[in-house]
Amino acid sequence: MLIILDNAESILDPQGTDAQGIYTAVEELSQFDNICLGVTSRIVTIPPACKTLDIPMLSAEAARDTFYRIYKNGERSDPINNILKQLDGHALSITLLATVALQNGWDMDQLTKEWESQRTGVLHTHHNKGLAATIELSLASPMFQELGPDARELLGVIAFFPQGVDENNLGWLFPTISDGANVFNRFRILSLTYRSNGFVTMLAPLRDHLCPKDPNLSPLLRSAKDNYFSRLSVGLYPGKPGFEEAQWIKSEDVNTEHLLDVFTTIDMNSESSNVWDVSSYFMEHLYWYKPRLVLLGPKIEALPDAHPSKPRCLFGLSQMFNLVGNFVECRRLLICTLPLWRERGDKFEVGLTLRQLSDANRRLGLYEEAIPQAEEALEIYKQLNNVSGQAHSLYYLAWILHADNQLDAAEEAASQSISLLSEKVDGLLICKCHRALGAIRSSKGEVEKAINHLEAALRITSSLDWDSEQFWIYYCMAEVYSSQDRFGDAHVHIERAKSYTANDMYLLYRAIYFQANLCYKQNRLGEARSEALRAVDVCEKVGATTDLEICKKFIRGIEKEMEEQTTPRESDFDGELLDPHSATCYAY
């Protein structure tokens, strides 16, 4: 005897009418040898004797096959495949989409237009079967209703965030939900959510249906927003309070960016909203813990110049481009930022912007612009009697003078910077200055002194636990050994540098490019080309346009030499990107 209980969530709901009696009867049926009992249900509370099978999402190929077996009004197309991808392989949604398109006689173009305008609202057939009705059936179950009046709104918050909600963050995100872990477990039992990489999330069709249409009308979402904003509104610098705690951004960056993207749209022209200041703090968090470009750029540039938050946001945006190696864009944004701070009469911020602008100009080889800018920053901080600002300005000036081959002046600037600082308070900057002195000594041919400075930097930064700085110290050591043709030592140190690139694709690119240079210097042209192609791939992913062109030029030079089959000459490209200075200080 084959018995199927289809969509059995209503009769098996433990909180439903006569639930215990029904559950007992089903459990007894499952004990008979001559009965094969099959139960389909969104609720996983089934008799323990039954074997549980999770029905997975459809693969991309299976989703296409399912759709086109129902909808036979055209050839397979990329626009339809993109819609199926947005449905997360949800079998019911795909079946409904194909059925609706077939019933209405829509061609591919019309189906695409309907999806773009209605999204999951289109998933409703003439026979009153639809995705919304199925979801609402789950929400009407006694088990769900028992969770209280906030349960549906809580689902809306989960639906709002692209990543869902981090299970480890329920306490600070929803302080008013007293039994959050139990509530989230019930959502999973009802198959409304699932766990993915530590986050409670849901399938795209459910997100589309449950996401609040107006985020401002959801008290729980507004509360979550305020809690995100509170955690973001902390100035960061290694060794200062709040720096270590800010690592939470590594896992929450996508959610945070989406939150800011939505609320900067809502508050686009508001000068009283703090969303723009929070956006600048968000970029600062990314600067230290997850360097990458952000979606907010066009909105920031569209702000009126008089908007109080525009210069700070422009500055933060410039640093994102700096970190991924797009120095042309970094320079452009800083040039836009500088007059805004001058108009406001904020000398401190003028000095900070001048420092960063001088650094961008240095990277682009514009030393005649860079040197006066760093010197002006230094004078501003002398007027303000700001010792830390003076030390930072001298540090940047040292790198510019080094790049311009004014080595004695560069050494003097870096040494002056160190003399102004206390290791206990300014350990990171002292470490950077030692790194600069290592590069300067190396350029002078004083290899042992260069290594001594770099080892001093390493001793300081090892206690700071800052991956980016440790990367650059090992990178500099590799460069020193490479300049002495000690390729084995150079390889060892660049491999050590690579171990600190987990959260920074641009640093990974620089390490790979360095390896390409090492291979080139050893006349291993095939390996050099292979490494350089890997570097291009990573460079394109992070948007490092300035470096990308240099890297492509390097590849063309390698390929030309491979074609000519000549002994490699002194490379025009060797060392062009081997600049030991990268991540610059974002704030004090």
N, C-alpha and C positions, 0 to 999 in steps of 0.2 A: 504494500500500500504506500503510495507516494502522496504526502500531504505538504502543501506549500502555504505558508502564512506570509503573504506579500504585504509590504508596508505595514509591518506589525507594531510600529512604535506606539500607536495609540493604545492597543490592548495590552502591551507589555510594559507600559509606563508604570513604574512602581507606585507613583502617586495617583494613578487613575482609579476610577470606580471599579470595584471587584478585582483590582489588579492582582491581589495575592491568590485568589481562587483561580483566575485565568492562568497565572504564572505556574501554579501547581499542576494544573491540567496539562499545560504544554510540557512541563518537565516530565510528567508521567508518560505522555505520548512518546517522548524521546527515549524511553527505556525499552520499548518493544522491539524485538529483533525483526519482526515482519513489517515494521513501519519505518519508512525513510522520511524524516521530518526536515523540511527546509524553511528557514525563516529569513526574510529580508527586512531590515529595520535600520533606521538612522540611530536608534538607541542600542547601545552595546550590552544592555542588561538582559542577556538571554540565558537559558538554563545552562549550568556548568557542563552537562553531559554533551552539549552541542559543540562541534568544532567550529571555531570562529575563523572566518576568512575576510580579510580587509579587501575591499574592491578598490584598486588603485585608479589614479587618473589615467586617461587614455594617452598613449604615446602620440607624437605628432602624426605619424603615418596612420595609426588607428583612428585618430580624430578625423583625418581627411577622408579615410575610407567610409567611416560612419556617415559623414555629411553627404558625400557624393552618392552613396547608395540610395539616399532619400531624394536629394535634390539633383535632378538630371537635366538642368536647364543651362548647361554651359560647360566649357572645359575648366580644368583646374586653373586657379589663378592666384597670384601672390596676395592681392587684397583680401581674398577669402581666407587664405592660409593665415594671414595676420590676425584676422578676427578670431579664428579658431585658436590661435596662440593666446589671445587675450582671454579666452574662456577657460584657460588652465586645464584643458583636457577633460572638462566636466561633461560626462556622457549625456546627462539629461539636457543640459544647455545646448549642446551641439545638436542633439536630436530635435529639440524645439526650434532651433534656428533654421535647420533644414526644412522642417515641416511648415513653418510660417512662410518661408521663402517660396516653397512649392505651392502652398494654398493661395498666396497672393500673386503668383506668377511673376515674381520679381526677377529681373535679370541681375547680372553681377553688379552693375553700376548702381541700380536701385537698392539692392540689398546692402551695399556698402554705405550708401547715403542714409538708409534707415537705421543702420547700426550706429553711425556717427551721431545721429540726432537723438536716438532713443536709448542707445546702449542696451542693457538687459531688459528694458521695458518692451523691447520688440519680441521677447520670448514668451508669447501668449498666442495659442492656437484658437481657431474658431470653435473648438470643442471645449472651451473654457479650461484648458489645461495650460499651466504656465509655471515658470520658475518662481514667480512671486507667491503663487498659491502654495507651492510646495514648501517654500521657506516659512511662510506664515503658519502652515500646519505644524511645523516643529515648534514655532514660537507660541502656539496655542496649547501645547501639551502641558499637563499638570506639573511635570517635573520642572519645566521652564518657568511657569507662572509662580511656582513656589519660591523662586529666587528673588522675587520682589520687584518693585517698580523701576529700579535702576538697571535691571538686567539688559533690557533692550538697548538702552542708551550706552551701556558698557560695550555691547557688541558693536555699536556705531563707532566708538572710539577705536576698537580693534580694526574695524573696516577702514577707518580714516588713514591709518598709518600704513605705508607700503610694506614695512617689515612686520607689522603686527605689534604686539606688546612683549617686551622682554620679561620673562617670568621672574628674573632677579630684581626687577625694578618696580614691582607692584606696590611695595610699601611707600616709596616717595611719589610714585605717579598717581596712585589712587588712595590717599590717606583716609578718605571717608568710607571706603569699602572695608568693612570690618573682617570679612571672611573671604578675601579675594581669591586665595588659592582654591577653596572649595567651589566658588562660583565658576572659576575658569575650568576646573575639572568637570563640572556639569556641562559646560559648553561643549567640551570634547565628547562626553558621553552621548550628547544629543547630535553629534557629528556636525555641529555648527562651526567648530574650529579644529585645528590640528597643530601639532608642535613641529617647528622647523628651526633647527640650529639655535635652540634656546628661546625662540620667540613663539608666542601664541598667535597664529595667523589664520586666515581662511581663504578659501578658493576665490578667485577673481569674481565670478558671478555673484557670490554672496556678498563680497565687499561692495560691489556696485549697487546692490539692492539696499544694503544696510547702512552705507556711508551717509552721514548727515548732509542734507542738501545745502543747509546754511550752518556752517560751523559755529557761528555766534549764538545759535539757538540751542546748542547742546551745553548745559551747565557742566557736565563731566568733561567734555572736550575742552571747554574754556579753562577748567581747573587743571587739566593735564597740560595745556599750553602754558599756564602760569608757572607750573612746576618745572617744565622744561626751561622757561625763560629765567627762573630763579637760579637754576643750576648753571646756566650759561653765563650769567652776569657776574663773572669773576675774572679780574685781570690775571693773566698767567705769566709766570717767569720761573724757570727752574730754581728751586730752593725757597720760593715764596709760598705762603699758605694757599692751599687750593690746587696747587700744580699737579700733584700726584692723583688727587681725586678726579681730575678732569679727564683721566683716561677713559671714562665711560663713553666719551664721544666716539671711540673707535668702533663700537658696535651700534651706536645710535645715530650715526651721522646721516644716514638716508632718511630716517624718520624726522630728524631735526630739520634737515633741509626742506623736506616736504611741508612741514609745519610752517616754516618761515616763508616758503614760496606762496602758500595759501594766504597767510595773514598779511604779508606785504602787499598782496593783491587787494585784499579787503581794505587795508589802511594805506593805500598807495600815496595819497596826498596829505595824510594826517601828520602834523608836526608834533602833536601831543603824544602819539603812540610811541611806546618804547621798542616796537618791533624792529626798527632800523638799527638802533643801538645794539640790540640783541644780535642782529645779523652780523655786526662787526665783531662781537664777541665770539660768535660761531666760527667765523673765519680765523680768529685767533686760536681757538681750540684746534681747528684743523691744521693750522700752521705748525703747532707743536706735536700733534699726535697722529694726524692722517692727511698729509699734504696732497691736495688735489684741487682741480678747478671746481667752481660752484655754478649753480644755475641762476644766481641772483644778479649777475653782471648787468644785463640790459636794464633791469629795473633800477639798479643803483645809479647808472649813468643817466637815466631818464628823470631822476629827482631834480627839482629846481635847485639852482646853485645856492639859494638862500635857505634851503632846508638844513636844519641844525645838524643832522646826522650825515649829510652827504660827504664831507671831506674824510670823516673817519671810515665810512664804508668804502670810499674810493681807495683809501690807503690800504685797507684790508684786502680789497680785490687785487690791488697791485702786487701784494705779497704772495697771493695764490699763484699769479703768473710767474713771479720770481722763483717760486719753489719748483715749478715744473719746467723752468728753463726758457720761458718765453720772455726774454728781456726787452724786446721791442715793445710789447704790450705793457709790460711792467713800467717801462720808462714813460710811455704815453699817459698812463693813468696817474703817475706821480706828477707829471707836468700839469695835469688837470687839477690835481689836489693842492699843489703848492700855493697858487693865488688865493684859493678859498681860505686857507689857514692865514695867509698874510692879511686878507681883508678882515678876518676876525681878530687879528692882533694877538694870536696865540703863538708866542715865540717858541715855546717848548715844542709844539707840533711842527712849526716851521723848520726847526732844527732837525727833528726826527725825519721829516720828509726830505730835507736836503741830503741827509746822510744816505737814505735809501736811493735817492735819485743819483747821487754820486756813484753808488755801487752799481746801479744799472748801466750808467754811462761807462764805467770801467769795463764791465763785461762786454760792452759793445765796442770797446777800443776808443772811446771818446774821452781821452785823458784830459784834453784842454778844457772840457766842460766839467769833468769830474773833480779835478783838484780844487778849483775855486769853490765848488759847492761844498765839499768836505771842510774846507777852511772856513767858509762862512758859518757852517754848523758849529764848528769849534768856537768861533768868536761869540756866537749867540749863547752858547752854554757857559762861556766865561762870564758874559754879562749877567747871566742868571745865577752865577755862582753854583752851577750844577756840575759837580765833579764827575758823576757817572756819565752825564752827557758828553763832557769833554773827553773822557776815556774812550767812549764809543766812537766819537768823531775821529780821534787819533788812530783808532784801530782801522776804520775804513780808509783813512788817508794813507796808512801804511800799505794797504793792499794796492791802492791806486799807484802810489809811487813805485812799488815793486813791479807792477805791470808795465810802468813807463820806464823801467830799468834805472830808476834813481834809488839804488840799493842802500846807500848810506843814509839818505833822508828817510827811507822806508824803515830802516832799522831803528833810527832815532825816534820816529813816531810810535812804533810798537812798544819800544822800551819806555817811553814817556807814559803811555797808556797804562802799562803794568805798574809804574811807580805811583800812579794815582789811586790804585785799587787795593782793596783788602780781600785776601783769598777767601776768608770766611763769608764775606758778603757778596763778592763779585767773582766767585770761582769760575763761573762759566766764561766770562769775558777774559779773565786771565788765561784760561785754557786756550781760547781763540787767539789771543795775542802770542802765546808760545807757538801755536800752529803757524801763525804768520811769520814769526821769527825763524821757524824751521824752514819755511819756503825761501825766505830771504837769504839765510845762511847757505842753503843748497845752491841758490843762484850765484852766490859768491864762490862756490866750490869748496866751502867749509863743511864737508859731509858730516864729520863727527859732531860738530857743534849743532848742526841741523837735527841730527838724531836725538841729541840731548834735549833740545827744546821740545821735540815731539814726544819724547818719553815723559817729560815733565807735564805736558798737556794731558797725556794718557793717564798719569797718576791722579790728576785732578778730576778728570771727567769720569773715571771709573766709579767714583763715589756719587756722581750725579745721576748715573743710570740714564743717560740721554743718548739714544742710539745714533741719532744723526751726527752728533759731534764725534763720537767714537768712529763712525764710518770715515769722516774726513781726516782724522788723525792717521788711521791706517792707510788711507788713500795717499796722504802726503808722504808717508814712509815708503810706500810702493813707488811713488814718483822719484823720491831721492835715490832709491836703489836702481831704478830704471835709468836714471841719468848717468849712473856709474857702470851701466851695462851688467849689473848684477841681477840678471833676469830671474834667477831662481828665488832670490829674496823678494824681488818685486812681486812675483806670482804669489808667494806665501801671504804677503801683506794685503794684496788686493782680494784674495780669498777671505781673509779675516774681515776686510771691509764689507764684503758681500753679505756676511752673516748679520749685518745690522740694517739690511734693506727691506725687511719684511713689510713695513708699513709705508714705504716710499718708493714708488716705481721710478721716479726720476733718479734717485741714487743708484738703483739697480742699473739703469741705463748707463750712468757714468762709469760704473764698474765694468760693465761689458765692453764699453767703448775703450776703456783703458786696456783691457785684455786684447782687444783688436790691435791697439798700438804696439803692445808687447810682441805679439806675433809678427807684426810688420817689421819691427826693428830686428827680429831674428831671421828675417827672410822666409818666414812661413806664410807665404802670400795666400794660399788657399784657406788656412785657418783664420788669417786676418780678415779675409773677405767674409767668411762664415760668421765670425763674431760681430763684424760691423753690420751685417744684415740683421742679426739678432738685436743689435742696438737700435737700428732704425725701427724695427717692429715695436720695441718698448717705447721709443721716443714718440712714435705716432700715437700710441695709446694715451700718453700723458699730455700731448699737445705741446711738446717742447719744440716750437717751430724754429727758434734761433739755432738750436743745436742740430735739428734735423737736416738743415741745409749743409752744415759743416760735415756731418756724418756721411751724407750722400756724396759730397765732394771727395771725401776720403775713399769711399768705395770706388768711385770713378778712377781715382789715382791708382788704386790697387789693381783694378781690372786692366788699366792701360799697361801697367808693368807686367802683368801676367801675359798679356798679348805679345808684348815685345820680347818677353823671356830674357830680360837683361838683369844684370846684378843691381839690386835696389840702390838707388842714390839716397842722399840725405833727404828725408821726406819733407815735402811742403806742409804735410798735414800732421806729422808727429807732434804731439804736445799741444795741438790747437785747442783741445778741450781739457787738457790736463791741468786745470786750474784748481789748486788745492783749497780754494775758498768757495763755500757755497752758502748754506743756510745762514741768513743774517738775522740779527736780533730784531724781533718784532716789537717788543716793548720792554720796559724796565721791569 
